[in-house]
Each structure stands twice: as structure tokens, then as C-alpha cells.
Amino acid sequence: MKPTSIRICVLLAGLLMSTGLFAQTFTVYDTSNSALPANIIYKIASDANGDMWIASVNNGLFRFNGTTCSVYNSTNSVIPADFVYAVNIDQTGEKWIGTLA
């Protein structure tokens, strides 16, 4: 790379950083700082009510309504296994769940 190209790249990077494009901060939500019952999730789907449906490893399916989290697993629902790797919601609002059972 030529010295002119390097100066342009450094100038461009400095400009982007000063505009805040690289200055974003992110919050990590896990079991220690949220209502999530598990730290490993595979898929998140949102329904028409705005509820988030979260597929998790070994903890079943969660529904988060913005305040509380409900857990659906093999002991309290018809889900055959607690390893849920997929959740999709179709146009009619029907939930499609993929498990390892």
C-alpha cells in the first residue's frame, strides 16, 4: 500500500470514529442481569403482540413480554425436549418449534 493510501485510510478511520459510528456501546443480557433463564440461545422470534419467543439449549422455550419471562419445557408443556433449536411464527400466529426429540 502506498503512503498516500495509508494516510487516506487513517483519515477515514479517524473521521468514522469521531462521528460515533464506531463509538457505540452494547449491553450484554444474560442470566445475571436479566429475566433470561439461560445464557445460550439459538433463535428469537417476535409475535404480533411484541412478545419475544426464545429457543434455548437445555432450558426449553421462553416467552418474554417485556417484563416477565415464562418458561415452557418438557416438564410443563407439550414440548418433547428441553433442547430447542428453532422457533418460528407464521402469518396466523402459530408457533413452530424445533427440538432434538
C-alpha positions as CSV (number, residue, x, y, z in Angstrom):
1,M,0.0,0.0,0.0
2,K,1.3,3.4,-0.9
3,P,1.9,6.0,1.9
4,T,-0.9,8.2,0.4
5,S,-3.3,5.3,0.6
6,I,-2.4,4.7,4.2
7,R,-2.9,8.4,5.1
8,I,-6.4,8.3,3.5
9,C,-7.3,5.1,5.4
10,V,-6.2,6.6,8.7
11,L,-8.0,9.8,8.0
12,L,-11.2,7.9,7.0
13,A,-10.9,5.7,10.2
14,G,-10.5,8.8,12.3
15,L,-13.4,10.5,10.7
16,L,-15.7,7.5,11.2
17,M,-14.6,7.2,14.9
18,S,-15.2,10.8,15.6
19,T,-18.7,10.7,14.1
20,G,-19.7,8.0,16.6
21,L,-20.1,5.2,14.1
22,F,-17.5,3.1,16.0
23,A,-18.3,4.6,19.4
24,Q,-21.5,2.5,20.0
25,T,-21.8,0.7,23.3
26,F,-23.7,-2.6,23.7
27,T,-25.3,-4.2,26.7
28,V,-25.0,-7.9,27.1
29,Y,-28.0,-9.5,28.7
30,D,-27.6,-12.9,30.5
31,T,-28.9,-14.7,33.5
32,S,-27.0,-12.4,35.9
33,N,-28.6,-9.2,34.8
34,S,-32.0,-10.1,33.1
35,A,-35.0,-12.3,33.3
36,L,-33.4,-14.8,30.9
37,P,-33.4,-18.3,32.3
38,A,-30.5,-19.4,30.1
39,N,-27.3,-17.9,28.5
40,I,-27.2,-19.9,25.3
41,I,-30.0,-19.3,22.8
42,Y,-30.4,-20.4,19.3
43,K,-33.3,-18.4,17.8
44,I,-35.5,-15.4,18.7
45,A,-38.9,-14.7,17.1
46,S,-41.3,-11.9,17.8
47,D,-45.1,-12.4,17.7
48,A,-47.9,-9.9,16.8
49,N,-48.1,-8.8,20.5
50,G,-44.4,-8.0,20.6
51,D,-43.6,-11.0,22.8
52,M,-40.2,-12.5,22.2
53,W,-40.0,-16.3,21.9
54,I,-36.5,-17.6,22.7
55,A,-35.2,-21.0,21.8
56,S,-32.6,-22.2,24.3
57,V,-30.1,-25.0,24.9
58,N,-31.3,-27.4,27.6
59,N,-33.8,-25.0,29.1
60,G,-36.7,-25.1,26.7
61,L,-38.6,-22.2,25.1
62,F,-39.1,-18.8,26.8
63,R,-41.6,-16.1,26.2
64,F,-40.5,-12.6,27.2
65,N,-43.3,-10.0,27.3
66,G,-41.0,-7.1,28.1
67,T,-41.4,-7.6,31.9
68,T,-41.5,-11.3,32.8
69,C,-40.2,-14.5,31.2
70,S,-42.3,-17.6,31.0
71,V,-40.5,-21.0,30.6
72,Y,-42.0,-23.8,28.5
73,N,-40.2,-27.1,28.7
74,S,-40.7,-30.9,28.7
75,T,-42.0,-30.9,32.3
76,N,-44.7,-28.2,32.0
77,S,-45.7,-28.3,28.3
78,V,-46.1,-30.4,25.2
79,I,-42.5,-29.6,24.1
80,P,-40.9,-33.1,23.9
81,A,-37.3,-31.9,24.7
82,D,-35.6,-29.1,26.5
83,F,-33.1,-28.5,23.7
84,V,-35.0,-26.1,21.5
85,Y,-33.0,-25.0,18.4
86,A,-35.7,-23.3,16.4
87,V,-38.8,-21.1,16.9
88,N,-40.8,-19.5,14.0
89,I,-44.1,-17.8,14.0
90,D,-46.2,-18.0,10.8
91,Q,-48.7,-15.5,9.4
92,T,-51.6,-16.9,11.5
93,G,-49.6,-16.6,14.8
94,E,-48.9,-20.3,15.0
95,K,-45.6,-21.1,16.7
96,W,-43.4,-23.7,15.1
97,I,-40.8,-25.2,17.5
98,G,-37.8,-27.4,16.6
99,T,-36.3,-29.7,19.3
100,L,-33.9,-32.6,19.4
101,A,-36.6,-35.1,20.3
